Amino acid sequence: MQRVAIGLVTCVILSLAGCDGSDKNGSPAKGTIGVSVLTLRNDFFDVIGDNITAELKKHGYETIVTDGDEKVSEQRRQVQDFITKKVAAIVLCPTDAHGVAAAIQEANDAGIPVFTADLACLDKNAKVVSHIATDNMEGGRQAGHAMIETLGEAGGKIAILDKKAAESCLLRVEGFKEVIAAHNEGRESGQIEIVAELPGDGDRAKGMRAAQDALQAHPDLVGIFAINDPSALGARSALEKAGKADQVKIIGFDGQPEGKRAIRKGEIYADPIQYPDKIGKMTAETIVKYLCGEKVEPVQLIPTKLYRQADAENDPEAK
C-alpha cells in the first residue's frame, strides 16, 4: 500500500507539469533517480546506465549513476547517499543477490521506490517494485543446446565458470544444467558430463584462472560454459596458453562486441545474447509509469537470442 501511495502522490505533483515529467513550457520537472550498477568495469552495465539516463532525460528526470564496484558495502553506502539526496526512485543492479537486501530495506523505510535491473534481489523481505532483466533461465537453456550442438554425438567432460553471488548467473547455470540433464537421460554413450563448477565470477582474469584449474584437473576437458563474455574470453586465454584451443569448445553469454568478435573468429562457439540497451530503456519507462500511478508488472523479462559464427559474419559490431 505504501508504494502505491508514493507513486500516486508523485503523479499528482508531476501532473501539474504533465505526467511525462515535462511542464507545458518544455522545462524539465525536478526529479532525480539514483542508479547503482554492479560494476562500470563491464561495458554491459555502462550500457544499462546510459540508456536509463537517456530515456529518463526525455521525461525530465536527472540521474546519478554510480559504480557498486561489486561490493555490498559500497552499494549500500550509495543507497544511503541517494536517500539523503531524497531521490524520486532508486535502480539497483545488485552486487549480491542476498547482501543487497539491507540497502533496499533502508530505501523502503525512507519511502523511496526501488527497481532492480539485470540482477535481482533474492531476499523476500526487501520490497522491489519491478525487476527488469534478461530471461536468463531461457538463455541458459539456449547455452545448453549450443553445447550439445558443438560437441555432437561424442559428448565429453565440460566445466562451468559461474558467479554464485548473482541471481542472473544462477538462473543461467540452472537452465544450462536442465538441458544437459535432458540430453543425457537414457543415453549409454555420448553423455555430456559436468566435471567442474568453478568461480569465474564474470571476470576475465578470474575466468582464466578458473579455466586453468579445470584443465589441470581434467586434461581431457572438451567444453566450457562461462556465464558471461569476460569470463569466456578469460577461458579462451587459458586454452591458448595450454595449447588446447582446438580441443575445448566455449559457450559464453552476453553478446558484448568483444565476445561477438571472438565468435566471428571461432574462438567462442556461441552466445545467448542479451540486450542491455533494452533493459535500461524498459527500466526507465517502468519508473515513469510507476511514478505516474500506473500499475507495473513485478517481473519483466527480455528474451535472448542464440548467436553463432554465421550471425557474427553479418554483424558490423563483430568486425
Secondary structure, DSSP 8 states (H G I E B T S, - for coil): -HHHHHHHHHHHHHHTT-TTSB-TTS-B---EEEEEES-TTSHHHHHHHHHHHHHHHHTT-EEEEEE-TT-HHHHHHHHHHHHHTT-SEEEE--SSTTTTHHHHHHHHHTT--EEEESS----TTS--SEEEEE-HHHHHHHHHHHHHHHHGGG-EEEEEEE-TT-HHHHHHHHHHHHHHHHHHTT-SSS-EEEEEEEE-TT-HHHHHHHHHHHHHH-TTEEEEEESSHHHHHHHHHHHHHHT-TTT-EEE--B--HHHHHHHHTTSS-BEEE--HHHHHHHHHHHHHHHHTT----SEEEE--EEE-HHHHHT-GGG-
